[in-house]
Amino acid sequence: MELLDDSVVPERARDVKREAREFADEYIAPNAESYYESGEYPWEVLEAGMDAGLVAQDIGEEYGGKGFDLAQVLAIAEEFYRADAGIALTLQLASFGAEMVEDYGTEEQKEEYLRPVAENDQISGLAVSEPQTGSDLAGMTTKAEKVEGGYELTGEKYWVGNAVEADWLTVYAKTGESDDRYSNYTLFIVETDSDGYEAEHIPEKMGMRASKQGHIVFDDCFVPEENVVGSEGGGFYVLADFFNHGRVIVGGHGLGLAAAAIEEAEAFIDEREAFGRTIDDFQAVQHTISDMRIGFESARALNWRACEKVANNEDAGYWAALAKTKSTEVATDCAEKGMKLHGGRSILTDRRIARVYRDVRIPVIYEGANDIQRNLIYRQSR
Ligand SMILES: Cc1cc2nc3c(=O)[nH]c(=O)nc-3n(C[C@H](O)[C@H](O)[C@H](O)COP(=O)(O)OP(=O)(O)OC[C@H]3O[C@@H](n4cnc5c(N)ncnc54)[C@H](O)[C@@H]3O)c2cc1C
């Protein structure tokens, strides 16, 4: 039975889901293995995704995009991640952080920075995490010091998607020393060719090798005043709102990966023989598949419910954290079970199940580690 069926997907997101499946079958899945092996940035697939109108199109029509809503981006995420998580992350990060410029930026910022991303002439990224902390958003130390005409950034950022490839980033930096630690941060648009901006790729990862993250060093990097996004000191709250949307999408990363693990396991058990029969004949194997599907369907129902809640801004932080945690952990569980069913063949590095197994370790971390999500779920449910 089809795993990513569209009965749970709102009507308005079904066409784009179909387009994403066709694109993923033609461009992502066939290239997954070679990009994993080479560890190169998948420029060609990214450009094909742009031509297909599936990249950076969450930006509104008035700024050159298609205005995809949360459900449409989630539908694309499920399909892309089913095909390959590394390439999918690159395609989905091409406008990362730009959404905040759309929601909180000035008209000048939107024309200068948002439009080229929506029109696929530029790519963006979001720089929040640092070498010494990723989880504590109010503990980041990169400083933005007020100088004539703007700010000077000093400090380091780590794990930043597209830090080397992007044209500009939304950067989260400290502008205050107030006792209210949540009001000390501000967001800035920083062009990556600015003086004082240096970025290099971080060491190679075990999974999602077709996506690239970087280590940035800001050394008195000047940012003009007009590049402040929203208000000074408002960065933490803007980011928290942005992450609610992002976490629903990351849930979709988990769902796509879980679907891949289940498909791969089901195909394998139909073929593999042991004790004179195919292993799908053993009840223990059947139960393992059933458990994978129970987890998957529960996570998917929750994730799509959370999508609706977050889109309507109803207890968004709570629902986003539930969805992100459940879907990404179901993915790790399905990958583990899929590996077991593959026996010795599971550990052959070129197997799709092995690739999924490596990749599922990542969405449980990014967009806020799942322990942090559990903190949020508890706090926001009380
Ligand atoms: C592939 C990838 C892409 C990424 N892309 C980006 C990006 O584009 N931009 C960006 O800014 N960042 C990005 N990140 C960074 C990511 O958001 C952080 O890795 C994540 O927030 C966790 O931060 P950390 O790695 O510093 O872990 P730490 O904060 O050091 O936490 C380590 C562990 O400690 C535990 N822990 C910490 N605090 C608590 C707590 N309060 N309660 C309970 N347990 C706790 C958790 O188990 C946690 O996993 C990316 C990361 C990866 C792996």
The ligand as an SDF file (V2000), in Angstrom:
LIG
                    3D

 53 58  0  0  0  0  0  0  0  0999 V2000
   23.2720   18.5830    9.0190 C   0  0  0  0  0  0  0  0  0  0  0  0
   23.0360   19.7550    9.9200 C   0  0  0  0  0  0  0  0  0  0  0  0
   22.6070   20.9510    9.3670 C   0  0  0  0  0  0  0  0  0  0  0  0
   22.4430   22.0830   10.1790 C   0  0  0  0  0  0  0  0  0  0  0  0
   22.0920   23.2630    9.5950 N   0  0  0  0  0  0  0  0  0  0  0  0
   22.1010   24.3970   10.3450 C   0  0  0  0  0  0  0  0  0  0  0  0
   21.9200   25.6810    9.7280 C   0  0  0  0  0  0  0  0  0  0  0  0
   21.6930   25.7930    8.5030 O   0  0  0  0  0  0  0  0  0  0  0  0
   22.0010   26.7940   10.5000 N   0  0  0  0  0  0  0  0  0  0  0  0
   22.2420   26.7190   11.8520 C   0  0  0  0  0  0  0  0  0  0  0  0
   22.3010   27.7550   12.5050 O   0  0  0  0  0  0  0  0  0  0  0  0
   22.4230   25.5200   12.4760 N   0  0  0  0  0  0  0  0  0  0  0  0
   22.3570   24.3610   11.7440 C   0  0  0  0  0  0  0  0  0  0  0  0
   22.5610   23.1400   12.3600 N   0  0  0  0  0  0  0  0  0  0  0  0
   22.8670   23.0920   13.7910 C   0  0  0  0  0  0  0  0  0  0  0  0
   21.7900   22.4440   14.6440 C   0  0  0  0  0  0  0  0  0  0  0  0
   20.6760   23.3060   14.7480 O   0  0  0  0  0  0  0  0  0  0  0  0
   22.4230   22.1190   16.0140 C   0  0  0  0  0  0  0  0  0  0  0  0
   23.3660   21.0790   15.7890 O   0  0  0  0  0  0  0  0  0  0  0  0
   21.4040   21.7040   17.0270 C   0  0  0  0  0  0  0  0  0  0  0  0
   20.5990   22.7990   17.4130 O   0  0  0  0  0  0  0  0  0  0  0  0
   22.0680   21.1170   18.2820 C   0  0  0  0  0  0  0  0  0  0  0  0
   23.0760   21.9590   18.7220 O   0  0  0  0  0  0  0  0  0  0  0  0
   24.5260   21.3570   19.0970 P   0  0  0  0  0  0  0  0  0  0  0  0
   24.9520   20.4710   17.9920 O   0  0  0  0  0  0  0  0  0  0  0  0
   25.3920   22.4970   19.4590 O   0  0  0  0  0  0  0  0  0  0  0  0
   24.2580   20.4560   20.3560 O   0  0  0  0  0  0  0  0  0  0  0  0
   24.3180   20.9370   21.8840 P   0  0  0  0  0  0  0  0  0  0  0  0
   23.5460   22.1720   22.0860 O   0  0  0  0  0  0  0  0  0  0  0  0
   25.7270   20.9050   22.3150 O   0  0  0  0  0  0  0  0  0  0  0  0
   23.5480   19.7330   22.5910 O   0  0  0  0  0  0  0  0  0  0  0  0
   24.1070   18.4170   22.6120 C   0  0  0  0  0  0  0  0  0  0  0  0
   23.0910   17.5090   23.2730 C   0  0  0  0  0  0  0  0  0  0  0  0
   22.9390   17.8870   24.6340 O   0  0  0  0  0  0  0  0  0  0  0  0
   21.6140   17.6610   25.0560 C   0  0  0  0  0  0  0  0  0  0  0  0
   21.0530   18.9330   25.5610 N   0  0  0  0  0  0  0  0  0  0  0  0
   21.5460   20.1900   25.3710 C   0  0  0  0  0  0  0  0  0  0  0  0
   20.7920   21.0950   25.9970 N   0  0  0  0  0  0  0  0  0  0  0  0
   19.7950   20.4050   26.6210 C   0  0  0  0  0  0  0  0  0  0  0  0
   18.6990   20.7710   27.4300 C   0  0  0  0  0  0  0  0  0  0  0  0
   18.4370   22.0530   27.7730 N   0  0  0  0  0  0  0  0  0  0  0  0
   17.8610   19.7990   27.8670 N   0  0  0  0  0  0  0  0  0  0  0  0
   18.0820   18.5030   27.5320 C   0  0  0  0  0  0  0  0  0  0  0  0
   19.1110   18.1020   26.7790 N   0  0  0  0  0  0  0  0  0  0  0  0
   19.9570   19.0270   26.3300 C   0  0  0  0  0  0  0  0  0  0  0  0
   20.8570   17.1330   23.8320 C   0  0  0  0  0  0  0  0  0  0  0  0
   20.8410   15.7230   23.8720 O   0  0  0  0  0  0  0  0  0  0  0  0
   21.6830   17.6080   22.6800 C   0  0  0  0  0  0  0  0  0  0  0  0
   21.5130   16.8000   21.5220 O   0  0  0  0  0  0  0  0  0  0  0  0
   22.6780   21.9860   11.5730 C   0  0  0  0  0  0  0  0  0  0  0  0
   23.0740   20.7620   12.1300 C   0  0  0  0  0  0  0  0  0  0  0  0
   23.2500   19.6540   11.3240 C   0  0  0  0  0  0  0  0  0  0  0  0
   23.6920   18.3730   11.9640 C   0  0  0  0  0  0  0  0  0  0  0  0
  1  2  1  0
  2  3  1  0
  2 52  2  0
  3  4  2  0
  4  5  1  0
  4 50  1  0
  5  6  2  0
  6  7  1  0
  6 13  1  0
  7  8  2  0
  7  9  1  0
  9 10  1  0
 10 11  2  0
 10 12  1  0
 12 13  2  0
 13 14  1  0
 14 15  1  0
 14 50  1  0
 15 16  1  0
 16 17  1  0
 16 18  1  0
 18 19  1  0
 18 20  1  0
 20 21  1  0
 20 22  1  0
 22 23  1  0
 23 24  1  0
 24 25  2  0
 24 26  1  0
 24 27  1  0
 27 28  1  0
 28 29  2  0
 28 30  1  0
 28 31  1  0
 31 32  1  0
 32 33  1  0
 33 34  1  0
 33 48  1  0
 34 35  1  0
 35 36  1  0
 35 46  1  0
 36 37  1  0
 36 45  1  0
 37 38  2  0
 38 39  1  0
 39 40  1  0
 39 45  2  0
 40 41  1  0
 40 42  2  0
 42 43  1  0
 43 44  2  0
 44 45  1  0
 46 47  1  0
 46 48  1  0
 48 49  1  0
 50 51  2  0
 51 52  1  0
 52 53  1  0
M  END
$$$$
